[in-house]
Amino acid sequence: MDDLSEQISMTYTPEHLQALREALASGEHRVTYEGKSIEYRSVADLKAAIAEVEATMARESGAPKSRQIRVATSKAL
């Protein structure tokens, strides 16, 4: 089983999310949690993992998905 498959099938915890955030803040691409180590190729991959963990934890907690709509207009004369 590859790292991505393991990550998808696991249940996320606040500690896992914290480990990802600490790695991002320190510039590390490797996250070690509960004896498992995952190395992300880029900061973008690490940010995507953080977003996935946050979304999964929100779904599991029953929290409604936050939606924002931004409208910007200008009068071109």
Biopython code that builds the backbone (N, CA, C, O; Angstrom):
import numpy as np
from Bio.PDB.StructureBuilder import StructureBuilder

atoms = [
    (1, "MET", "N", (0.854, -1.175, 0.000)),
    (1, "MET", "CA", (0.000, 0.000, 0.000)),
    (1, "MET", "C", (0.900, 1.239, 0.000)),
    (1, "MET", "O", (1.842, 1.315, 0.788)),
    (2, "ASP", "N", (0.620, 2.200, -0.868)),
    (2, "ASP", "CA", (1.454, 3.398, -0.926)),
    (2, "ASP", "C", (1.016, 4.417, 0.128)),
    (2, "ASP", "O", (-0.025, 4.258, 0.765)),
    (3, "ASP", "N", (1.825, 5.463, 0.302)),
    (3, "ASP", "CA", (1.558, 6.470, 1.337)),
    (3, "ASP", "C", (0.205, 7.134, 1.160)),
    (3, "ASP", "O", (-0.502, 7.375, 2.139)),
    (4, "LEU", "N", (-0.166, 7.435, -0.089)),
    (4, "LEU", "CA", (-1.432, 8.115, -0.339)),
    (4, "LEU", "C", (-2.607, 7.244, 0.079)),
    (4, "LEU", "O", (-3.556, 7.741, 0.685)),
    (5, "SER", "N", (-2.560, 5.952, -0.235)),
    (5, "SER", "CA", (-3.646, 5.045, 0.153)),
    (5, "SER", "C", (-3.768, 4.964, 1.666)),
    (5, "SER", "O", (-4.873, 4.953, 2.208)),
    (6, "GLU", "N", (-2.627, 4.908, 2.346)),
    (6, "GLU", "CA", (-2.659, 4.862, 3.807)),
    (6, "GLU", "C", (-3.245, 6.141, 4.369)),
    (6, "GLU", "O", (-4.018, 6.104, 5.326)),
    (7, "GLN", "N", (-2.884, 7.272, 3.781)),
    (7, "GLN", "CA", (-3.369, 8.556, 4.273)),
    (7, "GLN", "C", (-4.871, 8.675, 4.068)),
    (7, "GLN", "O", (-5.567, 9.194, 4.941)),
    (8, "ILE", "N", (-5.384, 8.209, 2.941)),
    (8, "ILE", "CA", (-6.806, 8.315, 2.646)),
    (8, "ILE", "C", (-7.634, 7.469, 3.604)),
    (8, "ILE", "O", (-8.718, 7.884, 4.014)),
    (9, "SER", "N", (-7.140, 6.289, 3.967)),
    (9, "SER", "CA", (-7.930, 5.372, 4.774)),
    (9, "SER", "C", (-7.825, 5.637, 6.276)),
    (9, "SER", "O", (-8.533, 4.997, 7.054)),
    (10, "MET", "N", (-6.975, 6.549, 6.700)),
    (10, "MET", "CA", (-6.800, 6.750, 8.131)),
    (10, "MET", "C", (-7.790, 7.766, 8.692)),
    (10, "MET", "O", (-8.330, 8.598, 7.964)),
    (11, "THR", "N", (-8.012, 7.680, 9.979)),
    (11, "THR", "CA", (-8.840, 8.657, 10.670)),
    (11, "THR", "C", (-7.914, 9.742, 11.198)),
    (11, "THR", "O", (-6.919, 9.450, 11.860)),
    (12, "TYR", "N", (-8.240, 10.975, 10.907)),
    (12, "TYR", "CA", (-7.387, 12.088, 11.305)),
    (12, "TYR", "C", (-7.723, 12.553, 12.714)),
    (12, "TYR", "O", (-8.864, 12.455, 13.165)),
    (13, "THR", "N", (-6.715, 13.054, 13.391)),
    (13, "THR", "CA", (-6.874, 13.593, 14.737)),
    (13, "THR", "C", (-6.333, 15.023, 14.763)),
    (13, "THR", "O", (-5.590, 15.422, 13.867)),
    (14, "PRO", "N", (-6.700, 15.786, 15.779)),
    (14, "PRO", "CA", (-6.131, 17.135, 15.906)),
    (14, "PRO", "C", (-4.598, 17.110, 15.992)),
    (14, "PRO", "O", (-3.934, 18.039, 15.531)),
    (15, "GLU", "N", (-4.047, 16.056, 16.577)),
    (15, "GLU", "CA", (-2.594, 15.944, 16.683)),
    (15, "GLU", "C", (-1.957, 15.783, 15.307)),
    (15, "GLU", "O", (-0.888, 16.336, 15.045)),
    (16, "HIS", "N", (-2.613, 15.026, 14.428)),
    (16, "HIS", "CA", (-2.110, 14.856, 13.063)),
    (16, "HIS", "C", (-2.119, 16.196, 12.337)),
    (16, "HIS", "O", (-1.151, 16.549, 11.663)),
    (17, "LEU", "N", (-3.201, 16.931, 12.472)),
    (17, "LEU", "CA", (-3.299, 18.244, 11.845)),
    (17, "LEU", "C", (-2.211, 19.171, 12.385)),
    (17, "LEU", "O", (-1.602, 19.924, 11.625)),
    (18, "GLN", "N", (-1.967, 19.119, 13.679)),
    (18, "GLN", "CA", (-0.924, 19.947, 14.289)),
    (18, "GLN", "C", (0.453, 19.586, 13.741)),
    (18, "GLN", "O", (1.269, 20.473, 13.489)),
    (19, "ALA", "N", (0.721, 18.298, 13.554)),
    (19, "ALA", "CA", (2.012, 17.866, 13.003)),
    (19, "ALA", "C", (2.203, 18.414, 11.592)),
    (19, "ALA", "O", (3.301, 18.842, 11.235)),
    (20, "LEU", "N", (1.144, 18.404, 10.792)),
    (20, "LEU", "CA", (1.221, 18.955, 9.437)),
    (20, "LEU", "C", (1.491, 20.457, 9.481)),
    (20, "LEU", "O", (2.327, 20.965, 8.733)),
    (21, "ARG", "N", (0.788, 21.157, 10.349)),
    (21, "ARG", "CA", (0.969, 22.613, 10.453)),
    (21, "ARG", "C", (2.375, 22.971, 10.940)),
    (21, "ARG", "O", (2.971, 23.936, 10.464)),
    (22, "GLU", "N", (2.899, 22.199, 11.881)),
    (22, "GLU", "CA", (4.254, 22.449, 12.377)),
    (22, "GLU", "C", (5.285, 22.216, 11.280)),
    (22, "GLU", "O", (6.254, 22.967, 11.168)),
    (23, "ALA", "N", (5.083, 21.183, 10.472)),
    (23, "ALA", "CA", (5.997, 20.922, 9.357)),
    (23, "ALA", "C", (5.966, 22.080, 8.368)),
    (23, "ALA", "O", (7.011, 22.515, 7.884)),
    (24, "LEU", "N", (4.785, 22.574, 8.071)),
    (24, "LEU", "CA", (4.654, 23.703, 7.150)),
    (24, "LEU", "C", (5.355, 24.939, 7.717)),
    (24, "LEU", "O", (6.075, 25.630, 6.997)),
    (25, "ALA", "N", (5.147, 25.213, 8.988)),
    (25, "ALA", "CA", (5.738, 26.395, 9.615)),
    (25, "ALA", "C", (7.261, 26.320, 9.676)),
    (25, "ALA", "O", (7.938, 27.345, 9.593)),
    (26, "SER", "N", (7.797, 25.116, 9.820)),
    (26, "SER", "CA", (9.249, 24.967, 9.938)),
    (26, "SER", "C", (9.932, 24.754, 8.595)),
    (26, "SER", "O", (11.160, 24.701, 8.525)),
    (27, "GLY", "N", (9.149, 24.630, 7.529)),
    (27, "GLY", "CA", (9.733, 24.427, 6.206)),
    (27, "GLY", "C", (10.074, 22.980, 5.901)),
    (27, "GLY", "O", (10.688, 22.693, 4.874)),
    (28, "GLU", "N", (9.690, 22.074, 6.769)),
    (28, "GLU", "CA", (9.949, 20.650, 6.552)),
    (28, "GLU", "C", (8.953, 20.078, 5.554)),
    (28, "GLU", "O", (7.820, 20.550, 5.456)),
    (29, "HIS", "N", (9.378, 19.065, 4.817)),
    (29, "HIS", "CA", (8.471, 18.370, 3.901)),
    (29, "HIS", "C", (8.145, 16.973, 4.414)),
    (29, "HIS", "O", (7.332, 16.268, 3.816)),
    (30, "ARG", "N", (8.767, 16.570, 5.506)),
    (30, "ARG", "CA", (8.529, 15.242, 6.079)),
    (30, "ARG", "C", (7.742, 15.393, 7.372)),
    (30, "ARG", "O", (8.089, 16.189, 8.244)),
    (31, "VAL", "N", (6.668, 14.605, 7.476)),
    (31, "VAL", "CA", (5.834, 14.603, 8.676)),
    (31, "VAL", "C", (5.872, 13.203, 9.262)),
    (31, "VAL", "O", (5.591, 12.226, 8.568)),
    (32, "THR", "N", (6.220, 13.106, 10.536)),
    (32, "THR", "CA", (6.227, 11.819, 11.221)),
    (32, "THR", "C", (5.162, 11.869, 12.296)),
    (32, "THR", "O", (5.143, 12.766, 13.139)),
    (33, "TYR", "N", (4.270, 10.881, 12.249)),
    (33, "TYR", "CA", (3.162, 10.852, 13.182)),
    (33, "TYR", "C", (2.804, 9.413, 13.483)),
    (33, "TYR", "O", (2.593, 8.622, 12.564)),
    (34, "GLU", "N", (2.733, 9.059, 14.762)),
    (34, "GLU", "CA", (2.411, 7.705, 15.216)),
    (34, "GLU", "C", (3.291, 6.658, 14.534)),
    (34, "GLU", "O", (2.802, 5.615, 14.102)),
    (35, "GLY", "N", (4.584, 6.942, 14.441)),
    (35, "GLY", "CA", (5.524, 5.987, 13.874)),
    (35, "GLY", "C", (5.533, 5.913, 12.360)),
    (35, "GLY", "O", (6.324, 5.161, 11.789)),
    (36, "LYS", "N", (4.678, 6.671, 11.699)),
    (36, "LYS", "CA", (4.638, 6.687, 10.237)),
    (36, "LYS", "C", (5.246, 7.992, 9.758)),
    (36, "LYS", "O", (5.107, 9.033, 10.400)),
    (37, "SER", "N", (5.917, 7.921, 8.628)),
    (37, "SER", "CA", (6.549, 9.109, 8.083)),
    (37, "SER", "C", (6.106, 9.296, 6.637)),
    (37, "SER", "O", (6.138, 8.361, 5.837)),
    (38, "ILE", "N", (5.697, 10.508, 6.320)),
    (38, "ILE", "CA", (5.280, 10.845, 4.961)),
    (38, "ILE", "C", (6.084, 12.056, 4.530)),
    (38, "ILE", "O", (6.170, 13.045, 5.257)),
    (39, "GLU", "N", (6.675, 11.975, 3.338)),
    (39, "GLU", "CA", (7.418, 13.113, 2.810)),
    (39, "GLU", "C", (6.637, 13.703, 1.642)),
    (39, "GLU", "O", (6.314, 13.007, 0.680)),
    (40, "TYR", "N", (6.342, 14.980, 1.741)),
    (40, "TYR", "CA", (5.604, 15.682, 0.698)),
    (40, "TYR", "C", (6.594, 16.306, -0.271)),
    (40, "TYR", "O", (7.662, 16.762, 0.139)),
    (41, "ARG", "N", (6.251, 16.330, -1.551)),
    (41, "ARG", "CA", (7.160, 16.831, -2.582)),
    (41, "ARG", "C", (7.308, 18.340, -2.555)),
    (41, "ARG", "O", (8.354, 18.871, -2.928)),
    (42, "SER", "N", (6.275, 19.028, -2.119)),
    (42, "SER", "CA", (6.314, 20.487, -2.168)),
    (42, "SER", "C", (5.456, 21.075, -1.056)),
    (42, "SER", "O", (4.704, 20.371, -0.381)),
    (43, "VAL", "N", (5.590, 22.375, -0.890)),
    (43, "VAL", "CA", (4.758, 23.093, 0.075)),
    (43, "VAL", "C", (3.298, 23.006, -0.356)),
    (43, "VAL", "O", (2.405, 22.903, 0.485)),
    (44, "ALA", "N", (3.055, 23.048, -1.664)),
    (44, "ALA", "CA", (1.681, 22.944, -2.172)),
    (44, "ALA", "C", (1.056, 21.607, -1.780)),
    (44, "ALA", "O", (-0.117, 21.557, -1.412)),
    (45, "ASP", "N", (1.832, 20.522, -1.856)),
    (45, "ASP", "CA", (1.322, 19.207, -1.447)),
    (45, "ASP", "C", (1.018, 19.184, 0.046)),
    (45, "ASP", "O", (0.020, 18.604, 0.474)),
    (46, "LEU", "N", (1.876, 19.812, 0.828)),
    (46, "LEU", "CA", (1.665, 19.863, 2.275)),
    (46, "LEU", "C", (0.420, 20.676, 2.610)),
    (46, "LEU", "O", (-0.362, 20.290, 3.479)),
    (47, "LYS", "N", (0.235, 21.802, 1.923)),
    (47, "LYS", "CA", (-0.964, 22.618, 2.132)),
    (47, "LYS", "C", (-2.217, 21.860, 1.712)),
    (47, "LYS", "O", (-3.255, 21.976, 2.364)),
    (48, "ALA", "N", (-2.137, 21.089, 0.633)),
    (48, "ALA", "CA", (-3.282, 20.286, 0.189)),
    (48, "ALA", "C", (-3.621, 19.223, 1.234)),
    (48, "ALA", "O", (-4.794, 18.948, 1.483)),
    (49, "ALA", "N", (-2.600, 18.629, 1.841)),
    (49, "ALA", "CA", (-2.831, 17.629, 2.888)),
    (49, "ALA", "C", (-3.511, 18.267, 4.095)),
    (49, "ALA", "O", (-4.419, 17.675, 4.678)),
    (50, "ILE", "N", (-3.081, 19.462, 4.470)),
    (50, "ILE", "CA", (-3.702, 20.173, 5.591)),
    (50, "ILE", "C", (-5.169, 20.453, 5.279)),
    (50, "ILE", "O", (-6.038, 20.248, 6.127)),
    (51, "ALA", "N", (-5.442, 20.919, 4.068)),
    (51, "ALA", "CA", (-6.827, 21.203, 3.672)),
    (51, "ALA", "C", (-7.674, 19.935, 3.695)),
    (51, "ALA", "O", (-8.827, 19.969, 4.125)),
    (52, "GLU", "N", (-7.114, 18.824, 3.239)),
    (52, "GLU", "CA", (-7.841, 17.547, 3.234)),
    (52, "GLU", "C", (-8.144, 17.087, 4.655)),
    (52, "GLU", "O", (-9.256, 16.644, 4.941)),
    (53, "VAL", "N", (-7.164, 17.190, 5.540)),
    (53, "VAL", "CA", (-7.369, 16.780, 6.932)),
    (53, "VAL", "C", (-8.430, 17.662, 7.584)),
    (53, "VAL", "O", (-9.313, 17.159, 8.279)),
    (54, "GLU", "N", (-8.349, 18.977, 7.363)),
    (54, "GLU", "CA", (-9.346, 19.890, 7.933)),
    (54, "GLU", "C", (-10.742, 19.570, 7.413)),
    (54, "GLU", "O", (-11.697, 19.544, 8.190)),
    (55, "ALA", "N", (-10.875, 19.328, 6.113)),
    (55, "ALA", "CA", (-12.184, 19.025, 5.524)),
    (55, "ALA", "C", (-12.729, 17.703, 6.049)),
    (55, "ALA", "O", (-13.915, 17.598, 6.361)),
    (56, "THR", "N", (-11.871, 16.701, 6.146)),
    (56, "THR", "CA", (-12.304, 15.391, 6.642)),
    (56, "THR", "C", (-12.744, 15.482, 8.095)),
    (56, "THR", "O", (-13.769, 14.915, 8.473)),
    (57, "MET", "N", (-11.977, 16.190, 8.906)),
    (57, "MET", "CA", (-12.345, 16.339, 10.318)),
    (57, "MET", "C", (-13.653, 17.111, 10.460)),
    (57, "MET", "O", (-14.460, 16.799, 11.335)),
    (58, "ALA", "N", (-13.871, 18.108, 9.616)),
    (58, "ALA", "CA", (-15.125, 18.873, 9.664)),
    (58, "ALA", "C", (-16.306, 17.987, 9.288)),
    (58, "ALA", "O", (-17.357, 18.043, 9.927)),
    (59, "ARG", "N", (-16.135, 17.164, 8.245)),
    (59, "ARG", "CA", (-17.217, 16.247, 7.839)),
    (59, "ARG", "C", (-17.525, 15.253, 8.945)),
    (59, "ARG", "O", (-18.689, 14.988, 9.243)),
    (60, "GLU", "N", (-16.478, 14.701, 9.555)),
    (60, "GLU", "CA", (-16.670, 13.701, 10.604)),
    (60, "GLU", "C", (-17.306, 14.291, 11.854)),
    (60, "GLU", "O", (-17.987, 13.583, 12.596)),
    (61, "SER", "N", (-17.091, 15.576, 12.094)),
    (61, "SER", "CA", (-17.674, 16.204, 13.280)),
    (61, "SER", "C", (-19.102, 16.673, 13.031)),
    (61, "SER", "O", (-19.800, 17.083, 13.959)),
    (62, "GLY", "N", (-19.530, 16.611, 11.777)),
    (62, "GLY", "CA", (-20.882, 17.030, 11.442)),
    (62, "GLY", "C", (-21.010, 18.520, 11.218)),
    (62, "GLY", "O", (-22.120, 19.034, 11.074)),
    (63, "ALA", "N", (-19.895, 19.217, 11.187)),
    (63, "ALA", "CA", (-19.928, 20.667, 10.966)),
    (63, "ALA", "C", (-20.317, 20.961, 9.520)),
    (63, "ALA", "O", (-19.836, 20.297, 8.602)),
    (64, "PRO", "N", (-21.176, 21.942, 9.314)),
    (64, "PRO", "CA", (-21.551, 22.281, 7.940)),
    (64, "PRO", "C", (-20.363, 22.874, 7.195)),
    (64, "PRO", "O", (-19.515, 23.547, 7.780)),
    (65, "LYS", "N", (-20.322, 22.611, 5.903)),
    (65, "LYS", "CA", (-19.241, 23.123, 5.075)),
    (65, "LYS", "C", (-19.374, 24.636, 4.934)),
    (65, "LYS", "O", (-20.443, 25.156, 4.613)),
    (66, "SER", "N", (-18.288, 25.313, 5.176)),
    (66, "SER", "CA", (-18.275, 26.764, 5.063)),
    (66, "SER", "C", (-18.183, 27.156, 3.594)),
    (66, "SER", "O", (-17.341, 26.647, 2.854)),
    (67, "ARG", "N", (-19.049, 28.055, 3.187)),
    (67, "ARG", "CA", (-19.031, 28.529, 1.803)),
    (67, "ARG", "C", (-18.970, 30.042, 1.808)),
    (67, "ARG", "O", (-19.611, 30.710, 2.620)),
    (68, "GLN", "N", (-18.194, 30.560, 0.894)),
    (68, "GLN", "CA", (-18.097, 32.004, 0.750)),
    (68, "GLN", "C", (-18.294, 32.356, -0.710)),
    (68, "GLN", "O", (-17.801, 31.670, -1.605)),
    (69, "ILE", "N", (-19.009, 33.415, -0.929)),
    (69, "ILE", "CA", (-19.173, 33.950, -2.277)),
    (69, "ILE", "C", (-18.699, 35.390, -2.220)),
    (69, "ILE", "O", (-19.180, 36.187, -1.415)),
    (70, "ARG", "N", (-17.767, 35.705, -3.070)),
    (70, "ARG", "CA", (-17.243, 37.070, -3.108)),
    (70, "ARG", "C", (-17.595, 37.673, -4.455)),
    (70, "ARG", "O", (-17.377, 37.069, -5.506)),
    (71, "VAL", "N", (-18.130, 38.849, -4.402)),
    (71, "VAL", "CA", (-18.519, 39.555, -5.614)),
    (71, "VAL", "C", (-17.749, 40.867, -5.651)),
    (71, "VAL", "O", (-17.744, 41.634, -4.688)),
    (72, "ALA", "N", (-17.109, 41.101, -6.771)),
    (72, "ALA", "CA", (-16.390, 42.364, -6.956)),
    (72, "ALA", "C", (-16.917, 43.007, -8.226)),
    (72, "ALA", "O", (-16.960, 42.379, -9.284)),
    (73, "THR", "N", (-17.308, 44.236, -8.114)),
    (73, "THR", "CA", (-17.820, 44.945, -9.284)),
    (73, "THR", "C", (-17.115, 46.284, -9.410)),
    (73, "THR", "O", (-16.580, 46.830, -8.445)),
    (74, "SER", "N", (-17.132, 46.776, -10.599)),
    (74, "SER", "CA", (-16.614, 48.123, -10.826)),
    (74, "SER", "C", (-17.370, 48.722, -11.997)),
    (74, "SER", "O", (-17.874, 48.013, -12.868)),
    (75, "LYS", "N", (-17.433, 49.987, -11.998)),
    (75, "LYS", "CA", (-18.144, 50.686, -13.060)),
    (75, "LYS", "C", (-17.098, 51.178, -14.061)),
    (75, "LYS", "O", (-16.378, 52.143, -13.807)),
    (76, "ALA", "N", (-17.035, 50.511, -15.172)),
    (76, "ALA", "CA", (-16.050, 50.880, -16.193)),
    (76, "ALA", "C", (-16.632, 51.970, -17.074)),
    (76, "ALA", "O", (-17.608, 51.739, -17.789)),
    (77, "LEU", "N", (-16.052, 53.132, -17.027)),
    (77, "LEU", "CA", (-16.522, 54.254, -17.839)),
    (77, "LEU", "C", (-15.515, 54.635, -18.865)),
    (77, "LEU", "O", (-15.745, 55.564, -19.640)),
]
sb = StructureBuilder()
sb.init_structure("model")
sb.init_model(0)
sb.init_chain("A")
sb.init_seg("    ")
for serial, (resi, resn, name, xyz) in enumerate(atoms, 1):
    if name == "N":
        sb.init_residue(resn, " ", resi, " ")
    sb.init_atom(name, np.array(xyz, "f"), 0.0, 1.0, " ", f" {name:<3s}", serial, name[0])
structure = sb.get_structure()
